[in-house]
Amino acid sequence: MHLITSVARVKFWQALFVLILATQFYGCAHHVSFQELHYEVATEQSPTTLVAVIDQGTMQQAVPIKSWATGIAHSWDAYPGEMLKQVVDIEFPQTYRHYRFSHTASALETKQDALIVVMTVPNYEFKDFHAYFSVRTQVYDEDMVLVHDRRYDSEGKRQGSKMVWGGAFGMKSAMRQSSLDALQTIFKEIRADLRKTSRGTIAE
């Protein structure tokens, strides 16, 4: 009886070791964008018509992220274009009375004094426990004349504790939170520049 118990105990520890090993070296890919995202933007709504344009290539852009802290075999595929679109759909309807979205700027029918904002993601990284996000905006008037072109760069807050203590389960949350921090910082600048552009003052 004692021998059987000992054998069972050995098998238990062997199985646990294999499970831990598998967690570190045999992982899977995780799709990372925001989930059930909503927040309030404290700003006055503009009567200007704004059309946001993010092309399909940007929307489908995937950035694979790996981390020793959460198991090197796991891969988290960040979709920064999706994240950008999710934030756009929160920010612009609150700041512009007439907001539309399109995947292409060609053949757009716009009203007078409309702004067309073409947005791309030149760079996205997640390293050293936080996100690095870049957004480029090219702003056109209703005649598709370029009036403003700027790249915005920001770093999200570090999420080391989520990654260290949460492991593979905490990694996705860490990426989402840090990416959102970076995008909210970027959109504060975008809102300010669009206000200046609407008034005819092109921001440097």
C-alpha positions in Angstrom: 0.0 0.0 0.0 2.8 2.4 0.9 4.6 1.5 -2.4 1.5 2.3 -4.4 1.1 5.6 -2.6 4.7 6.5 -3.3 4.4 5.6 -7.0 1.2 7.7 -7.3 3.0 10.6 -5.6 5.9 10.3 -8.1 3.5 10.2 -11.0 1.7 13.3 -9.7 5.0 15.3 -9.5 6.0 14.1 -12.9 2.7 15.2 -14.4 3.0 18.6 -12.7 6.5 19.1 -14.0 5.4 18.2 -17.5 2.5 20.7 -17.2 4.9 23.5 -16.0 7.3 22.7 -18.8 4.5 22.7 -21.4 3.3 26.1 -20.1 6.8 27.6 -20.7 7.7 25.9 -24.0 4.5 24.8 -25.7 2.2 27.7 -26.0 -0.3 29.2 -28.4 -1.1 32.5 -30.1 -3.4 35.0 -28.4 -5.3 37.7 -30.4 -5.0 41.0 -28.5 -7.2 44.0 -29.0 -9.5 45.8 -26.6 -12.6 44.2 -25.1 -15.8 46.0 -24.1 -14.0 49.3 -24.2 -15.7 52.6 -23.2 -14.7 55.8 -21.5 -15.9 59.4 -21.4 -14.1 62.3 -23.2 -14.5 65.6 -21.4 -14.7 68.0 -24.3 -17.2 70.1 -26.2 -18.7 68.5 -29.3 -17.7 70.2 -32.6 -20.3 70.8 -35.4 -17.6 69.9 -38.0 -18.1 66.7 -40.0 -15.2 64.3 -39.5 -14.5 61.2 -41.5 -11.9 58.8 -40.0 -10.1 56.5 -42.5 -8.2 53.4 -41.5 -7.4 51.1 -44.4 -7.7 47.3 -44.2 -4.0 46.8 -44.2 -3.7 48.7 -41.0 -6.7 47.0 -39.5 -5.2 43.5 -40.2 -1.7 44.4 -39.1 -0.5 41.8 -36.5 2.5 42.3 -34.3 3.7 39.0 -32.5 4.9 39.6 -29.0 6.8 37.1 -26.8 8.0 37.4 -23.2 10.2 35.1 -21.0 8.3 36.4 -17.9 5.0 34.7 -19.1 6.3 31.7 -21.1 8.4 32.1 -24.2 6.4 29.6 -26.2 3.3 31.8 -26.0 2.8 34.4 -28.7 0.5 37.4 -28.2 -0.6 38.8 -31.6 -1.3 42.5 -31.0 -3.6 44.2 -33.5 -2.8 47.9 -33.1 -5.0 48.9 -36.1 -8.0 47.2 -34.4 -7.1 49.0 -31.1 -6.8 52.3 -33.0 -10.2 51.8 -34.6 -11.8 50.9 -31.2 -10.5 54.1 -29.6 -11.5 56.2 -32.7 -15.1 54.9 -32.3 -15.1 56.1 -28.7 -13.3 59.4 -29.1 -14.7 60.9 -32.4 -18.4 60.4 -31.8 -18.0 62.3 -28.5 -16.0 65.1 -30.0 -17.7 65.5 -33.4 -21.4 65.8 -34.0 -21.2 64.2 -37.4 -18.8 61.3 -37.5 -18.3 58.6 -40.1 -15.8 55.8 -40.7 -14.4 54.5 -43.9 -11.7 52.0 -45.0 -10.7 54.2 -47.9 -10.5 58.0 -48.6 -11.2 57.6 -52.3 -14.6 58.7 -53.7 -15.8 60.0 -50.3 -18.7 62.4 -50.4 -18.2 65.1 -47.8 -19.9 68.2 -46.7 -18.4 71.7 -46.7 -15.9 72.2 -43.9 -15.5 68.5 -43.4 -12.3 67.0 -42.2 -11.0 63.6 -43.5 -8.5 62.1 -41.1 -6.4 59.2 -42.5 -4.8 57.2 -39.7 -2.1 54.6 -39.8 0.1 52.8 -37.2 3.8 53.3 -38.2 5.1 51.4 -35.2 3.8 49.2 -32.3 6.0 47.4 -29.8 5.5 45.8 -26.4 8.7 45.4 -24.4 10.1 46.2 -21.0 6.6 45.6 -19.6 4.9 48.3 -21.6 3.6 49.4 -25.0 5.1 51.8 -27.5 2.5 53.1 -29.9 2.8 55.4 -32.9 -0.1 56.9 -34.8 0.2 59.0 -38.0 -2.6 61.3 -39.0 -3.0 63.0 -42.3 -5.8 65.5 -42.3 -7.5 66.7 -45.5 -10.2 69.2 -46.2 -13.4 68.4 -48.1 -11.4 68.9 -51.4 -8.8 66.3 -50.3 -6.1 69.0 -49.8 -3.7 68.0 -47.1 -3.8 70.5 -44.3 -2.0 68.6 -41.5 0.4 65.6 -41.2 1.9 64.5 -38.0 3.2 61.3 -36.2 2.3 60.9 -32.6 4.4 58.6 -30.3 3.6 57.5 -26.8 4.5 54.9 -24.2 2.0 53.2 -22.0 2.4 52.6 -18.3 4.5 49.7 -17.2 2.5 46.5 -16.3 5.2 44.4 -14.7 3.2 43.1 -11.8 0.4 41.8 -14.0 2.9 39.9 -16.2 5.0 38.5 -13.3 2.1 37.4 -11.1 -0.5 36.8 -13.8 1.8 34.9 -16.2 0.2 34.0 -19.5 -3.2 35.0 -18.2 -2.0 38.5 -17.1 0.0 39.2 -20.3 -3.1 40.0 -22.4 -4.5 42.3 -19.7 -1.1 44.1 -19.5 -0.9 44.6 -23.2 -4.4 46.0 -23.4 -4.0 48.4 -20.4 -0.6 49.8 -21.5 -1.7 50.2 -25.1 -4.8 52.0 -24.0 -2.7 54.4 -21.8 -0.5 55.2 -24.8 -3.5 55.8 -27.2 -5.3 58.0 -24.7 -2.2 60.2 -24.4 -1.9 60.3 -28.2 -5.6 61.3 -28.6 -5.3 64.2 -26.3 -2.8 65.6 -28.7 -4.8 64.6 -31.8 -7.9 66.4 -30.4 -5.9 69.6 -29.7 -4.4 69.6 -33.2 -7.8 68.9 -34.9 -9.3 71.8 -33.0 -6.6 74.1 -34.3 -7.0 72.7 -37.8 -10.8 73.3 -37.7 -10.1 76.9 -36.8 -7.7 77.2 -39.8 -4.5 77.1 -37.7 -2.3 74.3 -38.8 -0.4 72.8 -35.8 3.3 72.4 -36.2 
